[in-house]
Amino acid sequence: MKVIKDLLLALINATLLLAAVCLFFLWQVSNTVERAAGAFAAQLNVLEPVSTELGNLTAEVAALRGDMQVLASSSGELASVTAQRIQARVDRIQTDLDTMRANTQQVVANAKAAPEKLVTTAVTTATDNLSTLAFDLRGCTRPES
């Protein structure tokens, strides 16, 4: 009877130790996910000033176009070679700004739509690292997959 009692106590102790190890691993994974989410949010905040600056540049180009139209209406016609070159440059700058704005908006939209991918990657990486650590602690080698 004493042997059975000792075996049951050993089983309970092993179960409690296993539960403690699992809670520790869960705590480590949650810390990794929190750090990854924080880094992700910081990266999105970096892109916001770029979007704002692109908006400001677009407004300046629009104002420049308005000034050129005012100049053309006050002087009769804006037909000189220099004025046409300026107009072509403004058009090219506007096209470049539109392209940059579209690219920036696409990057931000993709980043905002992908938090679950980020969390999945973080959890996968954390669990791989923790399982490697657990195998190292046990003195076993990880099975080849």
C-alpha positions as CSV (number, residue, x, y, z in Angstrom):
1,M,0.0,0.0,0.0
2,K,2.9,2.4,0.8
3,V,4.4,1.7,-2.6
4,I,1.1,2.7,-4.4
5,K,0.8,5.8,-2.2
6,D,4.4,6.8,-3.1
7,L,3.7,6.2,-6.8
8,L,0.6,8.4,-6.6
9,L,2.6,11.2,-4.9
10,A,5.3,10.9,-7.5
11,L,2.7,11.1,-10.3
12,I,1.1,14.2,-8.7
13,N,4.5,15.8,-8.3
14,A,5.4,15.0,-12.0
15,T,2.1,16.4,-13.1
16,L,2.5,19.6,-11.1
17,L,6.1,20.1,-12.5
18,L,4.8,19.5,-16.0
19,A,2.1,22.1,-15.5
20,A,4.6,24.6,-14.2
21,V,6.9,24.0,-17.2
22,C,3.9,24.5,-19.5
23,L,2.9,27.7,-17.8
24,F,6.5,29.0,-18.0
25,F,6.6,28.3,-21.8
26,L,3.2,29.9,-22.2
27,W,4.5,33.0,-20.4
28,Q,7.6,33.1,-22.7
29,V,5.4,32.8,-25.8
30,S,3.1,35.6,-24.7
31,N,6.1,37.9,-24.0
32,T,7.4,37.2,-27.5
33,V,4.0,38.0,-29.1
34,E,3.8,41.3,-27.1
35,R,7.2,42.3,-28.2
36,A,6.4,41.5,-31.9
37,A,3.2,43.4,-31.8
38,G,4.9,46.4,-30.2
39,A,7.6,46.4,-32.9
40,F,4.9,46.1,-35.6
41,A,3.0,49.1,-34.2
42,A,6.2,51.1,-34.1
43,Q,6.9,50.3,-37.8
44,L,3.4,51.5,-38.8
45,N,4.0,54.8,-36.9
46,V,7.2,55.3,-38.9
47,L,5.2,55.4,-42.2
48,E,2.7,58.0,-41.0
49,P,5.1,61.0,-41.4
50,V,5.9,59.8,-44.9
51,S,2.3,59.8,-45.8
52,T,1.8,63.3,-44.3
53,E,4.8,64.6,-46.2
54,L,3.6,63.2,-49.5
55,G,0.2,64.9,-48.9
56,N,2.0,68.2,-48.2
57,L,4.1,67.9,-51.4
58,T,1.0,67.1,-53.4
59,A,-0.6,70.2,-52.0
60,E,2.4,72.3,-53.0
61,V,2.4,71.0,-56.5
62,A,-1.3,71.8,-56.8
63,A,-0.6,75.3,-55.5
64,L,2.3,75.7,-58.1
65,R,-0.1,74.6,-60.8
66,G,-2.6,77.3,-59.7
67,D,0.2,79.9,-59.6
68,M,1.1,79.0,-63.2
69,Q,-2.5,79.3,-64.3
70,V,-2.7,82.7,-62.7
71,L,0.5,83.7,-64.4
72,A,-0.8,82.5,-67.7
73,S,-4.1,84.4,-67.4
74,S,-2.4,87.6,-66.3
75,S,0.2,87.6,-69.1
76,G,-2.1,86.4,-71.8
77,E,-0.5,83.1,-72.7
78,L,2.0,80.8,-71.1
79,A,3.7,79.6,-74.3
80,S,7.3,80.2,-73.8
81,V,9.7,77.3,-73.9
82,T,10.7,77.8,-70.3
83,A,7.1,77.8,-69.1
84,Q,6.4,74.6,-71.0
85,R,9.4,73.0,-69.5
86,I,8.3,74.1,-66.0
87,Q,4.8,72.7,-66.8
88,A,6.3,69.3,-67.9
89,R,8.4,69.1,-64.7
90,V,5.4,69.9,-62.6
91,D,3.5,67.1,-64.4
92,R,6.3,64.7,-63.9
93,I,6.6,65.6,-60.2
94,Q,2.9,65.1,-59.7
95,T,3.0,61.7,-61.4
96,D,5.9,60.6,-59.1
97,L,4.1,61.9,-56.0
98,D,0.9,60.0,-57.0
99,T,3.0,56.8,-57.5
100,M,4.7,57.3,-54.1
101,R,1.4,58.0,-52.4
102,A,-0.2,54.8,-53.9
103,N,2.9,52.7,-52.9
104,T,2.9,54.1,-49.4
105,Q,-0.8,53.5,-48.9
106,Q,-0.5,50.0,-50.2
107,V,2.4,49.2,-47.8
108,V,0.4,50.6,-44.9
109,A,-2.7,48.7,-45.9
110,N,-0.8,45.4,-46.3
111,A,0.9,46.0,-42.9
112,K,-2.4,46.7,-41.2
113,A,-4.0,43.7,-42.8
114,A,-1.2,41.3,-41.7
115,P,-1.1,41.4,-37.9
116,E,-2.3,37.8,-37.8
117,K,0.6,36.7,-40.0
118,L,3.0,38.6,-37.8
119,V,1.6,37.0,-34.6
120,T,1.6,33.6,-36.3
121,T,5.3,34.0,-37.3
122,A,6.2,35.2,-33.8
123,V,4.4,32.3,-32.1
124,T,6.0,29.8,-34.5
125,T,9.4,31.2,-33.9
126,A,8.9,31.3,-30.1
127,T,7.7,27.8,-29.9
128,D,10.5,26.5,-32.1
129,N,13.0,28.2,-29.8
130,L,11.3,26.9,-26.7
131,S,11.1,23.4,-28.0
132,T,14.8,23.5,-28.9
133,L,15.6,24.8,-25.4
134,A,13.5,22.0,-23.9
135,F,15.3,19.3,-26.0
136,D,18.6,20.8,-25.0
137,L,17.6,20.8,-21.3
138,R,16.6,17.1,-21.5
139,G,19.8,16.2,-23.3
140,C,17.9,14.9,-26.3
141,T,18.4,15.8,-29.9
142,R,15.5,17.1,-32.0
143,P,14.1,14.7,-34.5
144,E,14.9,15.4,-38.1
145,S,11.9,16.5,-40.1
